[in-house]
Amino acid sequence: GYGRSVVPLGDINSDGFDDVAVSAVSGTAERIGIHLGPSGVLAMEFTNSGFNSLSMASCGDLNGDGIADLLIGDSFLNDEVRAVSMADFSTMYTIHADGGCRCLGASFYTWTMAALSDIDGDGVRDFAVSAPAGNSSGNSSGRGFLEFRSGRTGAFLRRVDEPFPRQFEMLGINYVNHDIGKFGLYMHSGGDFNGD
């Protein structure tokens, strides 16, 4: 599973070559490695014991030190997003999924992240983070949603709820209402669509 996703970071060590963050899945563990160009040497590694649980995005320089930083989403153990400085690999801030998630399976929060433009006007690019669904089968299912967050601080900016209708069907021997789910499972910023 090496290279499941790759995020370009630019030149984080000022050697004239671009560097990358690369995710890898091995058994029930997942890793994100920071590799320096052009040799690919591993400078830092972040690990988690959850399968397919780490997501990542880069919004560029979040703390004003001139070096692009990395957002790491952990949807298995900690249910959080960490903003990590690529200058020294320290955590700048952490946000959790405990703010308004209506679903029991809140661990799906941070499943996917996407870098955005600067939507709050503070000079730093922002990001979107999604919770595709709480539980895709059963009465405990929650509505999927995505949140727009400040790249500088992680502060909540706005929320978009899943627009699809609830579904009533038989699961096993019971009829239940549940969500179609997977809202925001994959996201990408397409730029300015409305000219604002």
C-alpha positions in Angstrom: 0.0 0.0 0.0 3.0 2.4 -0.2 2.0 5.5 -2.1 -1.7 5.3 -1.5 -1.7 9.0 -1.5 1.1 11.6 -2.1 1.0 15.2 -1.1 3.6 17.6 -2.5 5.2 19.9 0.1 7.5 22.1 -1.9 11.1 22.5 -0.7 10.8 22.1 3.1 14.6 21.9 3.8 15.8 24.6 1.4 18.1 22.3 -0.6 16.5 23.4 -3.9 14.5 20.2 -4.4 10.8 19.5 -3.7 9.8 17.1 -0.9 6.7 15.0 -0.5 4.5 13.3 2.1 3.6 9.7 1.2 1.1 7.4 3.0 1.5 3.6 3.3 -0.7 0.9 4.5 0.8 -2.4 5.8 -1.4 -4.9 7.5 -3.3 -3.0 10.2 -0.9 -0.1 10.5 -0.7 3.1 8.4 2.2 5.4 8.1 2.9 8.8 6.6 6.5 9.4 5.6 8.1 12.8 4.9 10.6 12.1 2.0 13.2 14.7 1.0 14.1 15.1 -2.7 15.9 14.2 -4.8 17.2 11.1 -2.9 13.9 10.3 -1.2 15.5 9.9 2.2 12.9 9.5 5.0 13.1 12.6 7.3 10.1 11.8 9.6 7.4 9.2 9.9 3.9 9.4 11.5 2.3 6.1 12.4 -1.2 4.9 13.4 -2.5 1.4 14.2 -5.8 1.9 12.3 -6.3 0.5 8.8 -7.0 3.2 6.1 -7.4 5.8 8.9 -4.9 8.5 8.0 -5.6 11.3 5.5 -3.5 14.3 4.7 -3.5 17.6 2.8 -1.2 20.6 2.5 -2.5 24.2 2.4 0.9 25.6 2.1 2.5 27.7 4.9 0.2 27.8 7.9 2.4 29.5 10.5 4.2 32.1 8.4 7.7 30.6 8.6 8.0 30.3 4.8 7.7 26.5 4.8 4.7 24.5 3.6 3.0 22.5 6.4 1.0 19.3 6.6 -2.5 18.5 7.9 -2.9 14.9 9.1 -6.4 13.5 9.8 -6.7 10.5 12.1 -10.1 8.9 11.8 -9.4 5.7 13.8 -7.9 6.3 17.2 -8.0 10.0 18.0 -10.6 11.3 15.6 -8.7 14.5 15.0 -6.9 16.7 12.6 -3.3 17.8 13.4 -1.5 20.7 11.8 2.1 19.7 11.7 5.0 22.2 11.1 7.4 20.8 8.4 10.2 23.0 9.8 10.5 20.9 13.0 7.6 18.4 12.8 5.9 19.8 15.9 2.1 20.0 16.2 0.8 23.6 15.7 -2.8 22.8 16.6 -5.3 19.9 16.9 -9.0 19.9 16.3 -11.4 17.1 17.3 -14.7 15.7 16.0 -16.6 16.4 19.2 -18.1 19.7 18.0 -21.5 18.9 16.7 -21.2 15.4 15.2 -24.7 13.9 15.3 -23.6 10.4 14.6 -22.5 7.6 16.8 -19.7 6.6 14.4 -17.9 9.9 14.8 -14.7 8.1 13.9 -15.5 8.7 10.3 -14.7 12.4 10.9 -11.4 13.4 9.2 -11.9 10.6 6.6 -11.0 13.0 3.8 -9.4 16.4 3.7 -9.0 18.9 0.9 -6.9 22.1 0.7 -9.0 25.2 -0.3 -8.2 28.8 -1.2 -8.2 31.5 1.6 -11.9 31.6 2.3 -11.7 33.6 5.6 -9.4 36.3 4.2 -6.6 36.0 6.7 -3.9 35.4 4.1 -3.6 31.6 4.8 -5.3 28.9 2.7 -8.0 26.9 4.5 -9.2 23.3 4.3 -12.3 21.1 4.2 -12.7 18.0 6.3 -15.5 15.4 5.9 -17.5 12.9 7.9 -19.1 10.8 5.1 -21.5 9.0 7.5 -21.7 7.8 11.1 -22.9 4.3 10.4 -24.0 3.2 7.0 -26.4 0.6 8.2 -28.8 0.7 11.1 -30.7 3.2 13.2 -27.5 4.7 14.5 -26.7 6.2 11.1 -25.8 9.8 11.2 -26.0 12.4 8.4 -22.7 12.9 6.6 -21.3 16.4 6.6 -18.2 18.4 5.7 -16.7 21.4 7.5 -14.6 24.3 6.3 -11.8 25.1 8.7 -9.2 27.9 9.1 -5.8 26.8 7.9 -4.1 29.2 10.3 -5.9 28.1 13.5 -8.2 25.2 12.7 -11.2 27.3 13.7 -14.6 26.3 12.4 -15.8 28.4 9.5 -18.9 26.7 8.2 -20.6 23.4 7.7 -22.4 21.7 4.8 -24.8 18.8 5.7 -25.4 15.8 3.4 -28.0 16.9 0.9 -29.3 13.4 0.1 -32.6 12.1 1.5 -32.7 9.4 4.2 -33.5 6.0 3.0 -36.1 3.6 4.5 -35.4 0.0 3.8 -35.2 -3.5 5.3 -31.9 -4.5 6.8 -32.0 -8.0 8.1 -35.4 -8.4 9.8 -35.9 -4.7 10.6 -37.0 -1.7 8.6 -34.7 1.3 9.4 -34.1 4.8 8.3 -30.5 5.4 7.4 -28.4 7.6 5.2 -27.0 6.8 1.8 -23.7 8.0 3.2 -20.3 8.6 1.7 -20.9 12.3 1.4 -17.5 13.9 1.1 -15.7 10.6 0.8 -13.6 12.2 -1.9 -13.1 15.9 -2.2 -11.0 18.3 -4.3 -10.9 22.1 -4.6 -11.7 23.2 -8.2 -10.9 26.9 -7.7 -13.2 29.9 -8.0 -16.4 28.8 -9.9 -18.6 32.0 -9.3 -16.0 34.8 -9.8 -16.1 36.1 -6.2 
